[in-house]
Amino acid sequence: MSEFVLPLNSTFQSTAVGGLSGIDYDVKNDQYYLISDDPSSISPARIYTAKIDLDNNKIDTVKVTGIIFIPQKDGTQYPKYQQGKNSKADGESIRYNPLKNTLVWSNEGERLFRQTDTTIVQPALTFISTAGKYLDTVPLPHGFHITRQQYGVRKNAFFEGLSYADNYKTLYASLEEPLYQDGQQSHFEYGKALTRILKFDVAKNKNVAQYAYNLDALPINPTVPSDWNLNGISEILTVNNHTLLVMERAWAKGRDDHSFVKLYLVDLDGAENVIDNPSFISNPPQPLVKKLLFDFDSLNMHIDNIEGVTFGPLLANGHRSLVFCVDNNFGKAQVQQFFLFEVIP
């Protein structure tokens, strides 16, 4: 394992480099795509290209090489986010399709109710070109929109994870936390929360299957009640056409200064398709069987808010690499980490 820390307040072409919530690797060009979750508050909503140089199976440097400003449907850049307005880019995951030279990104939208104003921005799963041109948006299934009622997607809990499969014919997307209609969020001593992983047919631009995923309980008891006490899926990565690596990331406010991150494997082959199940509360499903692959706590070091993972280049011994990135929330108390792991066959 190798760690690299990008300095706080790094800049590229007058934009702030941080909040890196998703990463994907372009094998042919040996470059990475990194999406920032800055909702145009600091700099315009954006995706970076980057080079990650390795030396002796360790990260030597991370160098940002380019920038793609994320377009709205009308082709314009996202404006600076303001509460009460109906526009917000909150990028959480990014995947590259080398067959079409396109990118797909997930936008968490906004669900915010205040005495002074209300903000509802629908989440989205959107395709753009690598030149920054809007292409298309995936129609969301029923129940996956943000509403004024406690129904649909929770705030900051949309498709945090994306991954292609089947030679880019299939796109998987994972909800960070349960839909309101599927029951409670994960919390301390409650390990029965169920979220969903969705399968999309890329050619038909259609959701064709859904699977129930059982989240772990929050590992420690928060000392400060907060909306940010959570455990959810922060990213997924396809190992093959029916096996996914699932990254769970937990945070308990007031108890510790690090995130709790675990990697699981799930096999979708033969799993129950819950696409026609509108509510797990009313009709409890059979969740996916998951197998613990790695617990970042075993490293005995500071682990920050890991939100992105991709297969990287082959290492000198021919083994695959895994590259992780952290979302530092542009915070002085957080660290913009990158991790490199060797995948043992």
C-alpha positions in Angstrom: 0.0 0.0 0.0 1.2 3.5 -0.8 -0.2 6.9 0.3 0.2 10.3 -1.4 -1.2 13.5 0.0 -2.1 16.4 -2.3 -1.4 19.7 -0.5 -4.4 21.7 0.6 -5.3 24.7 -1.5 -3.7 23.2 -4.6 -4.9 25.1 -7.7 -5.1 24.4 -11.5 -6.0 27.1 -14.0 -7.3 29.3 -11.3 -9.6 26.6 -9.8 -9.4 24.9 -6.4 -8.4 21.3 -6.6 -10.3 19.4 -3.9 -13.5 17.7 -3.0 -12.5 14.8 -5.2 -15.4 12.4 -5.0 -14.8 10.1 -7.9 -11.9 8.7 -10.0 -11.7 6.6 -13.1 -8.7 5.4 -15.2 -8.3 5.7 -19.0 -5.9 2.8 -19.8 -5.1 3.9 -23.4 -4.0 7.4 -22.4 -2.7 6.4 -18.9 -4.7 9.2 -17.3 -7.3 9.6 -14.7 -10.6 11.5 -14.5 -11.4 13.1 -11.1 -14.7 14.8 -10.3 -15.0 17.5 -7.7 -18.2 17.9 -5.7 -17.8 21.6 -5.5 -21.3 22.9 -6.5 -19.7 25.9 -8.3 -19.3 27.5 -4.8 -15.5 27.9 -5.0 -14.9 27.3 -8.7 -17.2 26.2 -11.6 -18.4 22.6 -11.4 -15.6 20.5 -13.0 -13.8 17.3 -13.8 -10.0 17.1 -13.9 -7.7 14.9 -15.9 -4.6 13.8 -14.0 -1.4 11.7 -14.2 -0.4 9.5 -11.3 3.2 8.5 -11.6 4.3 5.3 -9.9 7.8 4.5 -8.8 8.7 1.1 -7.3 5.0 0.4 -6.8 4.4 3.6 -4.9 2.7 6.9 -5.9 5.5 9.3 -6.7 3.4 12.3 -7.9 -0.2 13.3 -8.7 -0.3 15.9 -11.4 -3.5 17.6 -12.6 -3.2 18.0 -16.4 -6.5 19.3 -17.6 -10.0 20.5 -16.7 -13.5 19.9 -18.1 -16.2 22.3 -16.9 -19.4 20.3 -16.4 -22.2 21.6 -18.7 -25.9 22.1 -18.0 -28.4 20.8 -20.5 -28.3 24.1 -22.4 -24.5 23.9 -22.7 -23.7 26.6 -20.1 -21.7 26.2 -17.0 -23.4 25.7 -13.7 -23.8 29.0 -11.9 -22.6 29.6 -8.4 -24.8 27.6 -6.1 -27.4 29.6 -4.1 -30.0 28.2 -1.7 -33.5 28.7 -3.0 -32.4 28.3 -6.6 -33.2 25.3 -8.8 -29.7 24.6 -10.1 -26.9 22.7 -8.4 -24.1 20.4 -9.5 -23.0 18.0 -6.8 -20.8 15.5 -8.5 -20.2 12.2 -6.7 -19.0 9.6 -9.2 -17.4 9.6 -12.6 -16.8 6.9 -15.2 -15.2 6.9 -18.6 -16.3 5.0 -21.6 -13.3 4.6 -24.0 -15.5 3.1 -26.8 -17.5 6.3 -27.1 -15.0 8.7 -25.5 -17.7 9.9 -23.1 -18.1 10.4 -19.4 -21.0 9.7 -17.1 -21.4 11.5 -13.8 -23.9 11.5 -10.9 -25.4 14.6 -9.5 -26.9 14.4 -6.0 -29.1 17.4 -6.4 -30.4 19.1 -3.3 -33.2 18.7 -0.7 -33.2 21.6 1.7 -36.0 23.1 3.7 -35.5 26.3 5.6 -37.8 29.0 7.0 -36.5 31.5 4.5 -36.5 29.3 1.4 -36.8 25.8 -0.1 -34.4 24.2 -2.5 -35.3 21.1 -4.4 -32.9 20.1 -7.3 -33.6 16.7 -8.8 -30.6 14.3 -8.8 -29.4 13.1 -12.2 -27.2 10.6 -14.0 -25.8 12.4 -17.1 -23.6 11.6 -20.1 -21.2 14.3 -21.4 -18.4 14.2 -23.9 -14.8 14.5 -22.8 -14.8 18.0 -24.5 -17.5 19.0 -22.0 -20.6 18.8 -24.2 -24.0 17.7 -22.7 -25.2 14.5 -24.4 -28.0 12.8 -22.4 -29.6 12.1 -19.0 -30.8 8.7 -17.8 -34.5 8.7 -16.9 -34.8 7.9 -13.2 -37.1 5.1 -12.0 -40.2 5.8 -10.1 -39.3 6.5 -6.4 -35.8 7.9 -7.1 -36.7 11.5 -7.2 -36.4 14.1 -4.5 -39.8 15.2 -3.1 -41.2 17.5 -0.4 -42.5 14.4 1.5 -40.4 11.8 3.1 -40.5 9.7 0.0 -37.8 9.1 -2.6 -34.1 10.1 -2.3 -32.7 11.5 0.9 -30.5 14.6 1.0 -26.9 13.8 -0.1 -27.8 10.1 -0.7 -28.1 9.6 -4.4 -25.9 7.6 -6.8 -22.6 7.9 -4.9 -21.3 4.9 -6.9 -21.1 4.0 -10.6 -19.4 1.3 -12.6 -19.5 -0.1 -16.2 -19.7 -3.8 -17.0 -20.3 -6.0 -20.0 -18.0 -4.1 -22.4 -19.8 -0.8 -21.4 -23.2 -2.2 -22.3 -24.2 -2.1 -18.6 -23.9 0.6 -16.0 -24.4 -0.1 -12.3 -25.3 2.7 -9.9 -25.5 2.5 -6.1 -27.6 4.6 -3.7 -25.5 5.8 -0.8 -28.4 5.4 1.7 -31.9 3.9 1.7 -34.8 5.5 0.0 -37.3 6.9 2.5 -39.7 4.1 1.5 -37.1 1.5 2.1 -36.7 2.1 5.8 -34.2 3.6 8.3 -30.7 4.8 7.6 -27.8 2.9 9.2 -27.1 4.0 12.7 -25.3 2.8 15.8 -26.3 -0.8 16.7 -28.7 -0.9 13.7 -27.3 -3.1 10.9 -30.5 -3.7 9.0 -30.6 -0.6 6.7 -31.2 -1.6 3.1 -30.1 0.5 0.1 -30.3 -0.3 -3.6 -27.9 -1.1 -6.4 -29.3 -0.5 -9.9 -28.5 -2.0 -13.3 -29.0 0.1 -16.4 -29.0 -1.0 -20.0 -26.8 1.7 -21.6 -28.2 1.3 -25.2 -31.8 1.5 -24.1 -31.0 4.1 -21.4 -33.2 2.2 -19.0 -33.1 0.6 -15.6 -33.5 -3.1 -16.0 -32.8 -4.5 -12.5 -32.4 -3.5 -8.8 -30.8 -5.3 -5.9 -31.1 -4.8 -2.1 -27.9 -4.2 -0.3 -27.6 -4.5 3.5 -25.4 -1.7 5.1 -23.4 -2.3 8.2 -24.4 -0.5 11.4 -22.6 2.7 12.2 -19.4 1.3 14.0 -19.3 3.8 16.9 -21.9 5.9 18.8 -21.7 9.6 17.8 -21.4 12.1 20.7 -22.9 14.9 18.6 -26.4 14.4 17.0 -26.0 15.4 13.4 -27.3 14.8 9.9 -23.8 13.6 9.0 -23.7 10.5 11.2 -24.0 7.9 8.5 -22.8 4.7 6.9 -23.4 4.3 3.2 -22.1 3.1 -0.1 -19.5 5.6 -1.3 -18.5 3.8 -4.5 -18.7 0.6 -6.4 -16.4 -1.1 -9.0 -17.1 -4.0 -11.3 -14.7 -6.9 -10.9 -16.5 -8.8 -13.7 -19.9 -8.6 -15.3 -21.8 -9.8 -12.2 -19.4 -9.2 -9.3 -19.0 -5.8 -7.6 -16.6 -4.4 -5.2 -18.7 -2.2 -2.8 -17.1 0.4 -0.6 -18.9 1.3 2.6 -17.8 4.6 4.3 -19.0 5.6 7.8 -18.6 8.7 9.9 -19.7 9.4 13.5 -19.5 13.0 14.5 -17.7 13.9 17.7 -16.1 10.5 18.2 -13.1 10.3 15.9 -11.3 12.1 13.3 -11.3 9.5 10.6 -13.7 7.6 8.3 -14.4 3.9 8.7 -14.0 2.3 5.3 -14.6 -1.3 4.3 -14.5 -3.1 1.0 -17.0 -5.9 0.3 -17.6 -8.2 -2.7 -21.1 -9.0 -3.8 -22.2 -11.4 -6.6 -25.4 -10.3 -8.5 -25.7 -13.7 -10.3 -28.9 -15.3 -9.1 -29.7 -12.4 -6.7 -33.3 -11.2 -6.2 -34.3 -8.5 -8.7 -36.3 -6.0 -6.6 -37.2 -3.6 -9.4 -40.9 -4.1 -8.9 -40.7 -3.8 -5.1 -41.7 -0.2 -4.3 -41.0 -0.4 -0.5 -38.8 -2.6 1.5 -40.8 -1.6 4.6 -43.9 -3.2 3.1 -42.2 -6.1 1.4 -38.8 -7.0 2.9 -36.4 -8.4 0.2 -33.6 -10.9 0.2 -30.5 -8.7 0.3 -27.2 -9.5 -1.6 -24.7 -11.7 0.2 -21.6 -9.7 0.9 -18.1 -10.9 1.7 -15.6 -8.6 3.5 -12.5 -8.1 1.4 -10.6 -5.4 3.3 -11.0 -3.1 6.3 -9.0 0.2 6.1 -8.9 0.3 9.9 -6.4 -2.6 9.7 -3.8 -0.1 8.3 -3.5 1.7 11.7 -3.2 5.1 10.1 -5.4 8.1 9.4 -8.1 7.3 6.8 -10.0 10.3 5.6 -13.2 10.5 3.5 -12.6 7.9 0.8 -15.1 8.3 -2.0 -13.5 7.1 -5.2 -11.9 3.9 -6.5 -10.7 2.6 -9.8 -8.5 -0.1 -11.2 -5.3 1.6 -12.2 -2.4 0.4 -14.4 -0.7 -3.0 -14.2 2.2 -3.1 -11.8 5.7 -4.3 -12.7 4.8 -7.8 -11.6 1.7 -7.9 -13.8 -0.7 -7.6 -11.0 -3.6 -5.1 -11.2 -3.6 -2.0 -9.0 -6.4 -0.2 -7.2 -6.3 3.5 -6.8 -8.5 5.3 -4.2 -9.1 9.1 -3.8 -10.4 11.1 -0.8 -12.9 13.9 -0.8 -11.4 16.4 1.6 -14.4 18.8 1.5 -11.9 21.6 1.0 -11.4 21.4 4.8 -8.3 22.4 6.7 -8.9 19.5 9.1 -9.1 16.9 6.3 -6.4 15.4 4.0 -6.6 15.0 0.2 -5.2 11.5 0.1 -4.6 9.0 -2.7 -4.0 5.3 -2.0 -2.4 2.7 -4.2 -3.0 -1.1 -3.6 -1.8 -4.2 -5.3 -4.5 -6.7 -6.2 -3.2 -10.2 -5.3 -4.7 -12.8 -7.8 
